[in-house]
Amino acid sequence: MADNKGSKDARGFIIAYKDLGTINIDELVHALVEDLHMLKDSYNVQYLRGASLKFYPTDEYGQSVRIMRPTGGSVEYVTTQHYRPACKDYDL
């Protein structure tokens, strides 16, 4: 069994937005885009795999709100609607 101590395997990382507190979704979009550009420009990150975004929806006062589907029922998981061309549909 391999020991993970001192492993040279690539690890994921977290960009924390917790300190921003309750913010407007448009401000979050701006922060995400800015941070992705920083990863690309400062750290030469070119590709990502297994990325996810977890957030806690609130009203403007920071009170939790439940996200509901138009057809009824709550939403806890959403798959991206981003289109990925077939020519890029492979794992590196």
ChimeraX attribute file (.defattr): number of C-alpha atoms within 10 A of each C-alpha:
attribute: neighborCount
match mode: 1-to-1
recipient: residues
	/A:1	3
	/A:2	5
	/A:3	6
	/A:4	8
	/A:5	6
	/A:6	6
	/A:7	9
	/A:8	7
	/A:9	7
	/A:10	6
	/A:11	6
	/A:12	9
	/A:13	7
	/A:14	6
	/A:15	9
	/A:16	7
	/A:17	13
	/A:18	8
	/A:19	6
	/A:20	10
	/A:21	8
	/A:22	17
	/A:23	14
	/A:24	11
	/A:25	10
	/A:26	9
	/A:27	10
	/A:28	14
	/A:29	11
	/A:30	10
	/A:31	14
	/A:32	14
	/A:33	11
	/A:34	11
	/A:35	13
	/A:36	14
	/A:37	14
	/A:38	13
	/A:39	13
	/A:40	12
	/A:41	11
	/A:42	9
	/A:43	9
	/A:44	10
	/A:45	12
	/A:46	9
	/A:47	7
	/A:48	8
	/A:49	8
	/A:50	5
	/A:51	7
	/A:52	7
	/A:53	6
	/A:54	7
	/A:55	7
	/A:56	11
	/A:57	14
	/A:58	15
	/A:59	11
	/A:60	10
	/A:61	8
	/A:62	12
	/A:63	10
	/A:64	11
	/A:65	10
	/A:66	12
	/A:67	14
	/A:68	11
	/A:69	9
	/A:70	7
	/A:71	6
	/A:72	8
	/A:73	10
	/A:74	11
	/A:75	10
	/A:76	9
	/A:77	7
	/A:78	6
	/A:79	6
	/A:80	7
	/A:81	6
	/A:82	6
	/A:83	6
	/A:84	8
	/A:85	7
	/A:86	7
	/A:87	6
	/A:88	8
	/A:89	8
	/A:90	6
	/A:91	5
	/A:92	7
